[in-house]
Amino acid sequence: MAVRDRPFERTVTLHKDSLGHVGFQFKDGNIVGLVKDSSAARNGLLTDHQLLEINTINVVGMKDKEISRVIEASPSVVNITIIPQYIYKHMISKMSSSLFKELDRTPAV
């Protein structure tokens, strides 16, 4: 998968609340819910979109607990890169599952 050449991707900037939450729920990296009046809802995050990066860290193929740890370790401003779920599924269907283990997880410079 070409990491920097993804169609329909977009980045949304979120701000953590006083409890450290950004206002969305996800399952298997797919955004399934938004908290009303949260940073995620106000800044245009959408459901049925796949998480690709959190603060430039590739989270494709990560378990939900690992993604949660990346969000928890993030500063108060969190940049989330997303892509529509149907496009993500199409891209992944063309990719060998063994490549998930080889994905680069280092933050972009």
Backbone atoms as SQL, in Angstrom:
CREATE TABLE atoms (id INTEGER PRIMARY KEY, chain TEXT, resi INTEGER, resn TEXT, atom TEXT, x REAL, y REAL, z REAL);
INSERT INTO atoms VALUES
  (1, 'A', 1, 'MET', 'N', 0.849, -1.168, 0.000),
  (2, 'A', 1, 'MET', 'CA', 0.000, 0.000, 0.000),
  (3, 'A', 1, 'MET', 'C', 0.890, 1.225, 0.000),
  (4, 'A', 2, 'ALA', 'N', 0.649, 2.152, -0.890),
  (5, 'A', 2, 'ALA', 'CA', 1.402, 3.395, -0.932),
  (6, 'A', 2, 'ALA', 'C', 0.893, 4.286, 0.191),
  (7, 'A', 3, 'VAL', 'N', 1.717, 4.466, 1.191),
  (8, 'A', 3, 'VAL', 'CA', 1.275, 5.139, 2.408),
  (9, 'A', 3, 'VAL', 'C', 0.927, 6.603, 2.169),
  (10, 'A', 4, 'ARG', 'N', 1.610, 7.277, 1.305),
  (11, 'A', 4, 'ARG', 'CA', 1.356, 8.700, 1.094),
  (12, 'A', 4, 'ARG', 'C', 0.444, 8.991, -0.094),
  (13, 'A', 5, 'ASP', 'N', 0.018, 7.992, -0.847),
  (14, 'A', 5, 'ASP', 'CA', -0.821, 8.200, -2.021),
  (15, 'A', 5, 'ASP', 'C', -2.173, 7.538, -1.838),
  (16, 'A', 6, 'ARG', 'N', -2.932, 7.991, -0.857),
  (17, 'A', 6, 'ARG', 'CA', -4.226, 7.389, -0.560),
  (18, 'A', 6, 'ARG', 'C', -5.340, 8.304, -1.045),
  (19, 'A', 7, 'PRO', 'N', -6.222, 7.775, -1.888),
  (20, 'A', 7, 'PRO', 'CA', -7.333, 8.610, -2.348),
  (21, 'A', 7, 'PRO', 'C', -8.322, 8.868, -1.213),
  (22, 'A', 8, 'PHE', 'N', -8.908, 10.032, -1.237),
  (23, 'A', 8, 'PHE', 'CA', -9.980, 10.398, -0.304),
  (24, 'A', 8, 'PHE', 'C', -9.560, 10.496, 1.156),
  (25, 'A', 9, 'GLU', 'N', -8.278, 10.495, 1.443),
  (26, 'A', 9, 'GLU', 'CA', -7.868, 10.637, 2.836),
  (27, 'A', 9, 'GLU', 'C', -8.044, 12.081, 3.272),
  (28, 'A', 10, 'ARG', 'N', -8.256, 12.276, 4.559),
  (29, 'A', 10, 'ARG', 'CA', -8.288, 13.627, 5.116),
  (30, 'A', 10, 'ARG', 'C', -7.794, 13.592, 6.545),
  (31, 'A', 11, 'THR', 'N', -7.277, 14.716, 6.968),
  (32, 'A', 11, 'THR', 'CA', -6.748, 14.831, 8.325),
  (33, 'A', 11, 'THR', 'C', -7.632, 15.786, 9.116),
  (34, 'A', 12, 'VAL', 'N', -7.978, 15.374, 10.323),
  (35, 'A', 12, 'VAL', 'CA', -8.822, 16.170, 11.209),
  (36, 'A', 12, 'VAL', 'C', -8.030, 16.432, 12.485),
  (37, 'A', 13, 'THR', 'N', -8.008, 17.685, 12.921),
  (38, 'A', 13, 'THR', 'CA', -7.322, 18.055, 14.156),
  (39, 'A', 13, 'THR', 'C', -8.330, 18.065, 15.298),
  (40, 'A', 14, 'LEU', 'N', -8.011, 17.309, 16.341),
  (41, 'A', 14, 'LEU', 'CA', -8.885, 17.193, 17.506),
  (42, 'A', 14, 'LEU', 'C', -8.159, 17.700, 18.746),
  (43, 'A', 15, 'HIS', 'N', -8.930, 18.111, 19.739),
  (44, 'A', 15, 'HIS', 'CA', -8.377, 18.589, 21.004),
  (45, 'A', 15, 'HIS', 'C', -8.940, 17.733, 22.135),
  (46, 'A', 16, 'LYS', 'N', -8.058, 17.247, 22.982),
  (47, 'A', 16, 'LYS', 'CA', -8.503, 16.438, 24.115),
  (48, 'A', 16, 'LYS', 'C', -9.263, 17.307, 25.109),
  (49, 'A', 17, 'ASP', 'N', -10.280, 16.708, 25.748),
  (50, 'A', 17, 'ASP', 'CA', -11.002, 17.419, 26.799),
  (51, 'A', 17, 'ASP', 'C', -10.247, 17.271, 28.122),
  (52, 'A', 18, 'SER', 'N', -10.825, 17.751, 29.201),
  (53, 'A', 18, 'SER', 'CA', -10.140, 17.723, 30.499),
  (54, 'A', 18, 'SER', 'C', -9.868, 16.303, 30.998),
  (55, 'A', 19, 'LEU', 'N', -10.591, 15.323, 30.465),
  (56, 'A', 19, 'LEU', 'CA', -10.370, 13.928, 30.844),
  (57, 'A', 19, 'LEU', 'C', -9.416, 13.209, 29.890),
  (58, 'A', 20, 'GLY', 'N', -8.956, 13.923, 28.862),
  (59, 'A', 20, 'GLY', 'CA', -8.038, 13.317, 27.900),
  (60, 'A', 20, 'GLY', 'C', -8.718, 12.594, 26.758),
  (61, 'A', 21, 'HIS', 'N', -10.029, 12.805, 26.589),
  (62, 'A', 21, 'HIS', 'CA', -10.781, 12.154, 25.512),
  (63, 'A', 21, 'HIS', 'C', -10.909, 13.089, 24.313),
  (64, 'A', 22, 'VAL', 'N', -10.974, 12.503, 23.113),
  (65, 'A', 22, 'VAL', 'CA', -11.146, 13.307, 21.900),
  (66, 'A', 22, 'VAL', 'C', -12.554, 13.194, 21.326),
  (67, 'A', 23, 'GLY', 'N', -13.354, 12.253, 21.817),
  (68, 'A', 23, 'GLY', 'CA', -14.768, 12.241, 21.479),
  (69, 'A', 23, 'GLY', 'C', -15.222, 11.304, 20.380),
  (70, 'A', 24, 'PHE', 'N', -14.563, 10.175, 20.216),
  (71, 'A', 24, 'PHE', 'CA', -15.068, 9.189, 19.263),
  (72, 'A', 24, 'PHE', 'C', -14.757, 7.780, 19.748),
  (73, 'A', 25, 'GLN', 'N', -15.548, 6.826, 19.241),
  (74, 'A', 25, 'GLN', 'CA', -15.331, 5.414, 19.534),
  (75, 'A', 25, 'GLN', 'C', -14.957, 4.720, 18.233),
  (76, 'A', 26, 'PHE', 'N', -14.156, 3.667, 18.363),
  (77, 'A', 26, 'PHE', 'CA', -13.762, 2.907, 17.178),
  (78, 'A', 26, 'PHE', 'C', -13.698, 1.427, 17.514),
  (79, 'A', 27, 'LYS', 'N', -13.868, 0.625, 16.484),
  (80, 'A', 27, 'LYS', 'CA', -13.762, -0.831, 16.607),
  (81, 'A', 27, 'LYS', 'C', -13.006, -1.319, 15.387),
  (82, 'A', 28, 'ASP', 'N', -11.939, -2.063, 15.617),
  (83, 'A', 28, 'ASP', 'CA', -11.064, -2.540, 14.546),
  (84, 'A', 28, 'ASP', 'C', -10.545, -1.377, 13.698),
  (85, 'A', 29, 'GLY', 'N', -10.294, -0.249, 14.344),
  (86, 'A', 29, 'GLY', 'CA', -9.765, 0.921, 13.653),
  (87, 'A', 29, 'GLY', 'C', -10.792, 1.707, 12.869),
  (88, 'A', 30, 'ASN', 'N', -12.045, 1.262, 12.874),
  (89, 'A', 30, 'ASN', 'CA', -13.120, 1.934, 12.153),
  (90, 'A', 30, 'ASN', 'C', -13.904, 2.808, 13.132),
  (91, 'A', 31, 'ILE', 'N', -14.119, 4.065, 12.788),
  (92, 'A', 31, 'ILE', 'CA', -14.853, 4.980, 13.659),
  (93, 'A', 31, 'ILE', 'C', -16.330, 4.599, 13.629),
  (94, 'A', 32, 'VAL', 'N', -16.861, 4.248, 14.795),
  (95, 'A', 32, 'VAL', 'CA', -18.245, 3.766, 14.880),
  (96, 'A', 32, 'VAL', 'C', -19.175, 4.727, 15.618),
  (97, 'A', 33, 'GLY', 'N', -18.632, 5.715, 16.313),
  (98, 'A', 33, 'GLY', 'CA', -19.485, 6.643, 17.042),
  (99, 'A', 33, 'GLY', 'C', -18.764, 7.919, 17.417),
  (100, 'A', 34, 'LEU', 'N', -19.550, 8.990, 17.540),
  (101, 'A', 34, 'LEU', 'CA', -19.026, 10.289, 17.961),
  (102, 'A', 34, 'LEU', 'C', -19.773, 10.737, 19.206),
  (103, 'A', 35, 'VAL', 'N', -19.070, 11.382, 20.104),
  (104, 'A', 35, 'VAL', 'CA', -19.686, 11.931, 21.311),
  (105, 'A', 35, 'VAL', 'C', -20.238, 13.310, 20.968),
  (106, 'A', 36, 'LYS', 'N', -21.499, 13.536, 21.297),
  (107, 'A', 36, 'LYS', 'CA', -22.152, 14.810, 21.004),
  (108, 'A', 36, 'LYS', 'C', -21.368, 15.969, 21.615),
  (109, 'A', 37, 'ASP', 'N', -21.190, 17.027, 20.847),
  (110, 'A', 37, 'ASP', 'CA', -20.500, 18.257, 21.258),
  (111, 'A', 37, 'ASP', 'C', -19.033, 18.039, 21.614),
  (112, 'A', 38, 'SER', 'N', -18.445, 16.956, 21.160),
  (113, 'A', 38, 'SER', 'CA', -17.017, 16.704, 21.416),
  (114, 'A', 38, 'SER', 'C', -16.181, 17.370, 20.329),
  (115, 'A', 39, 'SER', 'N', -14.880, 17.386, 20.536),
  (116, 'A', 39, 'SER', 'CA', -13.967, 17.916, 19.530),
  (117, 'A', 39, 'SER', 'C', -14.117, 17.159, 18.219),
  (118, 'A', 40, 'ALA', 'N', -14.289, 15.852, 18.294),
  (119, 'A', 40, 'ALA', 'CA', -14.455, 15.041, 17.078),
  (120, 'A', 40, 'ALA', 'C', -15.702, 15.466, 16.306),
  (121, 'A', 41, 'ALA', 'N', -16.806, 15.670, 17.008),
  (122, 'A', 41, 'ALA', 'CA', -18.054, 16.073, 16.354),
  (123, 'A', 41, 'ALA', 'C', -17.955, 17.490, 15.791),
  (124, 'A', 42, 'ARG', 'N', -17.357, 18.399, 16.537),
  (125, 'A', 42, 'ARG', 'CA', -17.238, 19.789, 16.093),
  (126, 'A', 42, 'ARG', 'C', -16.277, 19.966, 14.924),
  (127, 'A', 43, 'ASN', 'N', -15.264, 19.113, 14.837),
  (128, 'A', 43, 'ASN', 'CA', -14.231, 19.296, 13.817),
  (129, 'A', 43, 'ASN', 'C', -14.404, 18.402, 12.591),
  (130, 'A', 44, 'GLY', 'N', -15.530, 17.739, 12.474),
  (131, 'A', 44, 'GLY', 'CA', -15.862, 17.049, 11.237),
  (132, 'A', 44, 'GLY', 'C', -15.405, 15.617, 11.091),
  (133, 'A', 45, 'LEU', 'N', -15.066, 14.951, 12.195),
  (134, 'A', 45, 'LEU', 'CA', -14.742, 13.528, 12.096),
  (135, 'A', 45, 'LEU', 'C', -16.021, 12.777, 11.717),
  (136, 'A', 46, 'LEU', 'N', -15.899, 11.738, 10.921),
  (137, 'A', 46, 'LEU', 'CA', -17.056, 11.015, 10.409),
  (138, 'A', 46, 'LEU', 'C', -17.024, 9.547, 10.816),
  (139, 'A', 47, 'THR', 'N', -18.202, 8.954, 10.998),
  (140, 'A', 47, 'THR', 'CA', -18.267, 7.518, 11.247),
  (141, 'A', 47, 'THR', 'C', -18.063, 6.778, 9.928),
  (142, 'A', 48, 'ASP', 'N', -17.859, 5.480, 10.021),
  (143, 'A', 48, 'ASP', 'CA', -17.596, 4.625, 8.856),
  (144, 'A', 48, 'ASP', 'C', -16.361, 5.075, 8.089),
  (145, 'A', 49, 'HIS', 'N', -15.384, 5.579, 8.829),
  (146, 'A', 49, 'HIS', 'CA', -14.076, 5.934, 8.278),
  (147, 'A', 49, 'HIS', 'C', -13.015, 5.179, 9.065),
  (148, 'A', 50, 'GLN', 'N', -11.979, 4.780, 8.379),
  (149, 'A', 50, 'GLN', 'CA', -10.899, 3.994, 8.972),
  (150, 'A', 50, 'GLN', 'C', -9.780, 4.914, 9.442),
  (151, 'A', 51, 'LEU', 'N', -9.262, 4.660, 10.638),
  (152, 'A', 51, 'LEU', 'CA', -8.100, 5.392, 11.135),
  (153, 'A', 51, 'LEU', 'C', -6.860, 4.908, 10.390),
  (154, 'A', 52, 'LEU', 'N', -6.100, 5.845, 9.833),
  (155, 'A', 52, 'LEU', 'CA', -4.852, 5.501, 9.164),
  (156, 'A', 52, 'LEU', 'C', -3.649, 5.946, 9.976),
  (157, 'A', 53, 'GLU', 'N', -3.699, 7.180, 10.467),
  (158, 'A', 53, 'GLU', 'CA', -2.580, 7.732, 11.235),
  (159, 'A', 53, 'GLU', 'C', -3.109, 8.541, 12.401),
  (160, 'A', 54, 'ILE', 'N', -2.324, 8.530, 13.475),
  (161, 'A', 54, 'ILE', 'CA', -2.571, 9.402, 14.615),
  (162, 'A', 54, 'ILE', 'C', -1.259, 10.112, 14.876),
  (163, 'A', 55, 'ASN', 'N', -1.269, 11.422, 14.704),
  (164, 'A', 55, 'ASN', 'CA', -0.047, 12.233, 14.836),
  (165, 'A', 55, 'ASN', 'C', 1.104, 11.624, 14.035),
  (166, 'A', 56, 'THR', 'N', 0.842, 11.310, 12.790),
  (167, 'A', 56, 'THR', 'CA', 1.781, 10.750, 11.799),
  (168, 'A', 56, 'THR', 'C', 2.241, 9.330, 12.107),
  (169, 'A', 57, 'ILE', 'N', 1.696, 8.683, 13.126),
  (170, 'A', 57, 'ILE', 'CA', 2.034, 7.283, 13.412),
  (171, 'A', 57, 'ILE', 'C', 1.025, 6.391, 12.690),
  (172, 'A', 58, 'ASN', 'N', 1.521, 5.513, 11.850),
  (173, 'A', 58, 'ASN', 'CA', 0.681, 4.601, 11.092),
  (174, 'A', 58, 'ASN', 'C', 0.012, 3.615, 12.053),
  (175, 'A', 59, 'VAL', 'N', -1.323, 3.597, 12.064),
  (176, 'A', 59, 'VAL', 'CA', -2.051, 2.684, 12.950),
  (177, 'A', 59, 'VAL', 'C', -2.799, 1.598, 12.177),
  (178, 'A', 60, 'VAL', 'N', -2.555, 1.495, 10.880),
  (179, 'A', 60, 'VAL', 'CA', -3.200, 0.466, 10.058),
  (180, 'A', 60, 'VAL', 'C', -2.774, -0.908, 10.563),
  (181, 'A', 61, 'GLY', 'N', -3.739, -1.750, 10.847),
  (182, 'A', 61, 'GLY', 'CA', -3.451, -3.101, 11.312),
  (183, 'A', 61, 'GLY', 'C', -3.199, -3.227, 12.799),
  (184, 'A', 62, 'MET', 'N', -3.160, -2.110, 13.520),
  (185, 'A', 62, 'MET', 'CA', -2.973, -2.173, 14.972),
  (186, 'A', 62, 'MET', 'C', -4.256, -2.643, 15.645),
  (187, 'A', 63, 'LYS', 'N', -4.109, -3.289, 16.771),
  (188, 'A', 63, 'LYS', 'CA', -5.251, -3.664, 17.605),
  (189, 'A', 63, 'LYS', 'C', -5.808, -2.394, 18.254),
  (190, 'A', 64, 'ASP', 'N', -7.083, -2.428, 18.630),
  (191, 'A', 64, 'ASP', 'CA', -7.722, -1.257, 19.224),
  (192, 'A', 64, 'ASP', 'C', -7.015, -0.781, 20.490),
  (193, 'A', 65, 'LYS', 'N', -6.528, -1.703, 21.314),
  (194, 'A', 65, 'LYS', 'CA', -5.819, -1.299, 22.539),
  (195, 'A', 65, 'LYS', 'C', -4.541, -0.538, 22.200),
  (196, 'A', 66, 'GLU', 'N', -3.848, -0.952, 21.151),
  (197, 'A', 66, 'GLU', 'CA', -2.630, -0.249, 20.734),
  (198, 'A', 66, 'GLU', 'C', -2.972, 1.149, 20.225),
  (199, 'A', 67, 'ILE', 'N', -4.050, 1.259, 19.452),
  (200, 'A', 67, 'ILE', 'CA', -4.481, 2.569, 18.951),
  (201, 'A', 67, 'ILE', 'C', -4.852, 3.468, 20.125),
  (202, 'A', 68, 'SER', 'N', -5.554, 2.917, 21.110),
  (203, 'A', 68, 'SER', 'CA', -5.918, 3.698, 22.301),
  (204, 'A', 68, 'SER', 'C', -4.682, 4.209, 23.019),
  (205, 'A', 69, 'ARG', 'N', -3.642, 3.380, 23.108),
  (206, 'A', 69, 'ARG', 'CA', -2.397, 3.814, 23.758),
  (207, 'A', 69, 'ARG', 'C', -1.735, 4.953, 22.984),
  (208, 'A', 70, 'VAL', 'N', -1.794, 4.904, 21.649),
  (209, 'A', 70, 'VAL', 'CA', -1.225, 5.986, 20.837),
  (210, 'A', 70, 'VAL', 'C', -1.981, 7.284, 21.115),
  (211, 'A', 71, 'ILE', 'N', -3.307, 7.212, 21.184),
  (212, 'A', 71, 'ILE', 'CA', -4.111, 8.403, 21.471),
  (213, 'A', 71, 'ILE', 'C', -3.819, 8.915, 22.876),
  (214, 'A', 72, 'GLU', 'N', -3.768, 8.028, 23.855),
  (215, 'A', 72, 'GLU', 'CA', -3.490, 8.427, 25.239),
  (216, 'A', 72, 'GLU', 'C', -2.127, 9.088, 25.364),
  (217, 'A', 73, 'ALA', 'N', -1.138, 8.608, 24.618),
  (218, 'A', 73, 'ALA', 'CA', 0.217, 9.153, 24.692),
  (219, 'A', 73, 'ALA', 'C', 0.371, 10.448, 23.898),
  (220, 'A', 74, 'SER', 'N', -0.637, 10.807, 23.126),
  (221, 'A', 74, 'SER', 'CA', -0.572, 12.013, 22.303),
  (222, 'A', 74, 'SER', 'C', -0.718, 13.257, 23.170),
  (223, 'A', 75, 'PRO', 'N', -0.185, 14.382, 22.684),
  (224, 'A', 75, 'PRO', 'CA', -0.386, 15.648, 23.401),
  (225, 'A', 75, 'PRO', 'C', -1.854, 16.077, 23.312),
  (226, 'A', 76, 'SER', 'N', -2.171, 17.267, 23.800),
  (227, 'A', 76, 'SER', 'CA', -3.566, 17.712, 23.842),
  (228, 'A', 76, 'SER', 'C', -4.170, 17.933, 22.457),
  (229, 'A', 77, 'VAL', 'N', -3.339, 18.179, 21.453),
  (230, 'A', 77, 'VAL', 'CA', -3.819, 18.309, 20.077),
  (231, 'A', 77, 'VAL', 'C', -3.476, 17.015, 19.344),
  (232, 'A', 78, 'VAL', 'N', -4.495, 16.386, 18.750),
  (233, 'A', 78, 'VAL', 'CA', -4.322, 15.090, 18.092),
  (234, 'A', 78, 'VAL', 'C', -4.754, 15.214, 16.634),
  (235, 'A', 79, 'ASN', 'N', -3.847, 14.882, 15.720),
  (236, 'A', 79, 'ASN', 'CA', -4.173, 14.886, 14.291),
  (237, 'A', 79, 'ASN', 'C', -4.495, 13.461, 13.860),
  (238, 'A', 80, 'ILE', 'N', -5.704, 13.278, 13.343),
  (239, 'A', 80, 'ILE', 'CA', -6.204, 11.966, 12.932),
  (240, 'A', 80, 'ILE', 'C', -6.338, 11.963, 11.412),
  (241, 'A', 81, 'THR', 'N', -5.717, 11.003, 10.743),
  (242, 'A', 81, 'THR', 'CA', -5.890, 10.842, 9.299),
  (243, 'A', 81, 'THR', 'C', -6.831, 9.672, 9.073),
  (244, 'A', 82, 'ILE', 'N', -7.872, 9.918, 8.269),
  (245, 'A', 82, 'ILE', 'CA', -8.914, 8.919, 8.039),
  (246, 'A', 82, 'ILE', 'C', -9.159, 8.732, 6.546),
  (247, 'A', 83, 'ILE', 'N', -9.827, 7.634, 6.217),
  (248, 'A', 83, 'ILE', 'CA', -10.236, 7.340, 4.843),
  (249, 'A', 83, 'ILE', 'C', -11.577, 6.605, 4.933),
  (250, 'A', 84, 'PRO', 'N', -12.471, 6.801, 3.960),
  (251, 'A', 84, 'PRO', 'CA', -13.743, 6.070, 4.012),
  (252, 'A', 84, 'PRO', 'C', -13.524, 4.559, 4.107),
  (253, 'A', 85, 'GLN', 'N', -14.348, 3.911, 4.904),
  (254, 'A', 85, 'GLN', 'CA', -14.201, 2.480, 5.157),
  (255, 'A', 85, 'GLN', 'C', -14.264, 1.653, 3.878),
  (256, 'A', 86, 'TYR', 'N', -15.149, 1.999, 2.946),
  (257, 'A', 86, 'TYR', 'CA', -15.278, 1.188, 1.732),
  (258, 'A', 86, 'TYR', 'C', -14.019, 1.269, 0.866),
  (259, 'A', 87, 'ILE', 'N', -13.353, 2.392, 0.857),
  (260, 'A', 87, 'ILE', 'CA', -12.102, 2.520, 0.094),
  (261, 'A', 87, 'ILE', 'C', -10.991, 1.761, 0.806),
  (262, 'A', 88, 'TYR', 'N', -10.937, 1.873, 2.127),
  (263, 'A', 88, 'TYR', 'CA', -9.937, 1.140, 2.899),
  (264, 'A', 88, 'TYR', 'C', -10.072, -0.363, 2.660),
  (265, 'A', 89, 'LYS', 'N', -11.300, -0.875, 2.724),
  (266, 'A', 89, 'LYS', 'CA', -11.512, -2.311, 2.515),
  (267, 'A', 89, 'LYS', 'C', -11.053, -2.740, 1.126),
  (268, 'A', 90, 'HIS', 'N', -11.317, -1.906, 0.129),
  (269, 'A', 90, 'HIS', 'CA', -10.875, -2.231, -1.233),
  (270, 'A', 90, 'HIS', 'C', -9.351, -2.269, -1.313),
  (271, 'A', 91, 'MET', 'N', -8.692, -1.286, -0.717),
  (272, 'A', 91, 'MET', 'CA', -7.226, -1.238, -0.750),
  (273, 'A', 91, 'MET', 'C', -6.624, -2.440, -0.025),
  (274, 'A', 92, 'ILE', 'N', -7.166, -2.767, 1.128),
  (275, 'A', 92, 'ILE', 'CA', -6.638, -3.870, 1.924),
  (276, 'A', 92, 'ILE', 'C', -6.873, -5.211, 1.236),
  (277, 'A', 93, 'SER', 'N', -7.976, -5.327, 0.510),
  (278, 'A', 93, 'SER', 'CA', -8.257, -6.599, -0.173),
  (279, 'A', 93, 'SER', 'C', -7.208, -6.910, -1.238),
  (280, 'A', 94, 'LYS', 'N', -6.510, -5.887, -1.713),
  (281, 'A', 94, 'LYS', 'CA', -5.476, -6.074, -2.732),
  (282, 'A', 94, 'LYS', 'C', -4.092, -6.275, -2.118),
  (283, 'A', 95, 'MET', 'N', -4.011, -6.259, -0.800),
  (284, 'A', 95, 'MET', 'CA', -2.727, -6.295, -0.107),
  (285, 'A', 95, 'MET', 'C', -2.568, -7.610, 0.654),
  (286, 'A', 96, 'SER', 'N', -1.379, -8.148, 0.655),
  (287, 'A', 96, 'SER', 'CA', -1.102, -9.377, 1.392),
  (288, 'A', 96, 'SER', 'C', -1.202, -9.108, 2.893),
  (289, 'A', 97, 'SER', 'N', -1.872, -9.990, 3.620),
  (290, 'A', 97, 'SER', 'CA', -2.036, -9.792, 5.063),
  (291, 'A', 97, 'SER', 'C', -0.703, -9.834, 5.804),
  (292, 'A', 98, 'SER', 'N', 0.293, -10.485, 5.242),
  (293, 'A', 98, 'SER', 'CA', 1.604, -10.544, 5.899),
  (294, 'A', 98, 'SER', 'C', 2.290, -9.184, 5.919),
  (295, 'A', 99, 'LEU', 'N', 1.867, -8.271, 5.038),
  (296, 'A', 99, 'LEU', 'CA', 2.477, -6.942, 5.008),
  (297, 'A', 99, 'LEU', 'C', 2.120, -6.103, 6.227),
  (298, 'A', 100, 'PHE', 'N', 1.001, -6.412, 6.897),
  (299, 'A', 100, 'PHE', 'CA', 0.621, -5.654, 8.087),
  (300, 'A', 100, 'PHE', 'C', 1.722, -5.687, 9.140),
  (301, 'A', 101, 'LYS', 'N', 2.395, -6.807, 9.262),
  (302, 'A', 101, 'LYS', 'CA', 3.447, -6.947, 10.264),
  (303, 'A', 101, 'LYS', 'C', 4.677, -6.125, 9.911),
  (304, 'A', 102, 'GLU', 'N', 4.817, -5.756, 8.644),
  (305, 'A', 102, 'GLU', 'CA', 6.003, -5.037, 8.185),
  (306, 'A', 102, 'GLU', 'C', 5.782, -3.535, 8.056),
  (307, 'A', 103, 'LEU', 'N', 4.593, -3.034, 8.392),
  (308, 'A', 103, 'LEU', 'CA', 4.311, -1.615, 8.234),
  (309, 'A', 103, 'LEU', 'C', 5.189, -0.774, 9.149),
  (310, 'A', 104, 'ASP', 'N', 5.633, 0.348, 8.632),
  (311, 'A', 104, 'ASP', 'CA', 6.477, 1.268, 9.389),
  (312, 'A', 104, 'ASP', 'C', 5.614, 2.037, 10.381),
  (313, 'A', 105, 'ARG', 'N', 5.944, 1.981, 11.655),
  (314, 'A', 105, 'ARG', 'CA', 5.168, 2.651, 12.704),
  (315, 'A', 105, 'ARG', 'C', 5.856, 3.902, 13.245),
  (316, 'A', 106, 'THR', 'N', 6.970, 4.308, 12.673),
  (317, 'A', 106, 'THR', 'CA', 7.675, 5.478, 13.184),
  (318, 'A', 106, 'THR', 'C', 6.973, 6.752, 12.733),
  (319, 'A', 107, 'PRO', 'N', 6.941, 7.781, 13.586),
  (320, 'A', 107, 'PRO', 'CA', 6.320, 9.047, 13.193),
  (321, 'A', 107, 'PRO', 'C', 7.072, 9.687, 12.035),
  (322, 'A', 108, 'ALA', 'N', 6.331, 10.345, 11.151),
  (323, 'A', 108, 'ALA', 'CA', 6.962, 11.060, 10.039),
  (324, 'A', 108, 'ALA', 'C', 7.753, 12.241, 10.585),
  (325, 'A', 109, 'VAL', 'N', 8.813, 12.573, 9.917),
  (326, 'A', 109, 'VAL', 'CA', 9.658, 13.687, 10.363),
  (327, 'A', 109, 'VAL', 'C', 9.248, 14.948, 9.662);
